[in-house]
Amino acid sequence: MIKSEDELKKMAHAGRLLASVFHMLDKVQLMGMSTMAVNDLVDRFITEDLKSRPASKGQYGYAFALNSSVNEVICHGVPSESKILRDGDIVNLDITLENDGFISDSSKTYLIGNVSVAARRLVRVTYDAMWKGIRQVRPGAYLGDIGHAIEKHAKAHGYAVVRDFCGHGIGREMHEAPQIMHFGQKARGETLIEGMTFTIEPMLNQGTAKGVTLDDEWTVVTKDGKLSAQWEHTIAVTKHGFDVLTLRDDEKVKG
């Protein structure tokens, strides 16, 4: 769905609010916290401090303000009192926020304490792969250009791209058209148009790209038990390129 100038302003505001959630989390000592405690902290901050709504709560029957995906969890990790963040873990915190009728969506993979070199490398390459995809965004480009750039970078570093989950259009609804695959071929797929808004959120695995859904019917883990990492931003297609609506203070637009 193409957004008007006014709608884009509202989405940009929601994006800035969501970026401030991660800024808050950056100051928190996550080691030793349960993922449920992190969830409750984010829930309170969004509702009380930002006067907004955690958009994931109630979506498809989900009960929490975020997904907390630790180590081998690819995505949709459910917060738990018993899941404690420990030294050496990596955890992706995927958060959505609705303000004034519009939703923003972003995630960041946090390094907990003394993380192994291999895990740090996976997290860094995944972040760079996201930006490889973002840099393809401009009017007249193709969705396949985004996926191709991400997949090429991942494969060059020996990682597998998860194919069962993808980015998505976003606006008044959390999931709108189009779907944004993180693999593909150049000059294939839908053409990008100014005013489009969508997420780019690659998931890279150390081993197989395959995942298994646990009995909670939400949490997806790697089939081989190896690590997975993810990063996500909400993007708008602009007249001359792109705008990262959820860009955080600690980031600079790459390229």
N, C-alpha and C positions, 0 to 999 in steps of 0.2 A: 504494500500500500504506500502510495506517495504521500509524503507529509507536506503540509503547507508551512509557510514561514513561521506562523504563530505556533503551530504544532511542534516544529523543530526547536523553537525557543523553550517550550515547555519540556521537551525531551532533554534538551541540554541542561536545564535546571535540575531535573531528576537525576541526570548523570553526575552532575557536580555534587549533589547530595550523597549519592552512592559512593563517589570517590572519597568523601569525608568519612564514611564508615570504615574504609580500609585505613585511612589516616589515623583514625582512632585505634584500630586494631594493631597498627604498627607500634604503638606505644605500650601495648599489653604484653606482659610476660606469659606467653602461651604455654610454656613448658610446665607440666603439672596440672594444667586445667583439663577438665573433661570437655569433650566436644559439646555436651549439653550446656555447660557453663558458658562456653563461647557463644552458642546459639542464643542463650538468654540475654547475654550482654548486648549482642547485636540487635535483638528484638527490642530491648528497652531503648537503646540509642536511636533506632529508627523511629519508634513511636513517640517517645518522650522528648528527645532532643531535636529531632528533625521534623516532627509533626507529620510523619509520612506513614506508609503502610508497607510491611514486609510482604511483597507480592506473592511469594511462594506459599504463604500460609493459606490453606484452603484450596490451592490450585491442584486439581486432580486428586483431592483428598489428602494432600500432604499437610502435615501439622506444624511445620517448623519454619523458622526465618531464614535458614540457610541449609546448604549441603556441606558436609564435612567429610572429605574423601582423603583418608590417610594411607600412605604407602602404596599398597597394591590395589587400593580402591580406585577404579577409573573415574567414576562419577556417581552422583546421587547418594553419597554416604549419609546415613541418617544419624543425627546427633544422639549421643547416649551418655548417661551418667557414668557408665562403666568404661567408656573409651577415653583413656587418659593420654594426653599428648606427652610423649617421652623424648628424651635426648636421642637425636639421630633420626627422628621422624620427619617426613614431609607431609604437609596437609594442604589440600586445596579447599579454600573457603569460597563457595559460590553463592552470591547474594543478589537478590532482586529487590527493587524498591519502587513503589508507586507513589507519585505525587501529582496532584492536580489532574488526575486521569491518565497519566502516562507512566510507562514502566521503563526502568533501566536495569541492565543485567551485566554483571562483571564477576570475575573470579581472579584470585591470586593464590599461588602456591607458596606457602611459608616454610622456611627451613627452621626446624626446632633444634636448637643447641648445636652439638657437634655432628653435622651431617657428613656422610661419606662423600668422597670426591666423585664417585659414580653417580650418586643421587643429585649432587649439585650440578653436574654436567647435564643430566637429563632435564632438570628444571630450567637451566639456562637455555638449552637448545629449544625447548618447548616455547619459552618466551620469545626467542628470536624467530621461531617458525610462525608464531602468531603475527609478528610484525612483518614478516615476509608476505603474508597474506594481506594484511592491512594495506601495505604499500601498493598493492595491485588495484585498489579501489579508486575508480574515477568514472565519470560518465562515458559510456561507449565501451568500457571493458566488459569482460564476461565473468560469470560466476566460476567457470572453469579455470580462469586465470588465478583466482584466489587459492583454490584447492591444489592446483599444480605447484604453485610457489611453496606452499606449506609442505606438501609431500616430498618435493625435491630436496628441501632443506633437511627434513627428518631423515630421509633415506641416506643422504650424504653423511650423516652422523651415526648411522647404524640403528635408527629407531623405527618402530612401526607406528603408523597412523591408525587410530581407532576409526573404523568405518561405520559402526552401528549407531553412532550419535553425531549430531551435526549442529552447526549454528542455525539461526532462524531469524526471520523478520520479527520486528518488535515495535510496539507503539502503545495503543490503548489495550491491546492484548499481549500477554507474555510471548505467545507463539503465533506469529503471522507468517504469511508467505514472504519471501521464498525460503527454501532450505539452503543452507550454506555448507556444502561438503568440504571437507579438509583434504581432499584428494581430487584429482581430475586432470583434464587436458586443456591446454590453452585454446582460447577462441571457441570454447564450447559452452553451452548452457545459456541461461537468460542474460540479456544485456543489462548492464547497470544504468540507472537513470537518476538524475539529480532528484533528491527528496526521498530516496529509499533509505530505510534504517534497518539494520540487522546486526546480529552478533557474529563475531569470529571467535571460536573457542576450541582450538585444537587440543586433542588428548593424545599424547605420545607415550608409548610403552617401551620398556627395555627389551622385552621379548616378543611374544606373539601379540598381534592386534586383537585377538579374540578375548571376549569377556564372558563372565558367568554372573547371572543375577541371583542374589542370595534369597533366602526364604522370606525376608521382609518385603520382597517384591519391589524394592527400590535400589538397594546397594548393588553396584556392579563392580566385580573384582576381576583382575587379570586371570586368565585361565591357567597360566603357569606360575602365578604367585609373585611375579617380578613387579618392579615398581612402575607406576604410571604418574604422569604429571599433566597439568592443564593450566591454561591461562585464558582469560576472556575479556573482551571489551565490546561495548556497543558503539557502532559506527554509523555515521550518516554520509551519504554520497552528496558532495557539494558540487558547485559549478565547475571547479577546477581540480577536484580530487576528493578528499575525505576529511571528516572531522571525527576525532575520537571523543565521544560524548562522555565517557567515563574515565578519561585520563586523570591520573593521580598526580599529586604534587611532586612525588619522587621520580616521575617519568618525564622524558622528553620525547616528542614525536620523532621517530626514527625514519630518516630518509625523506 
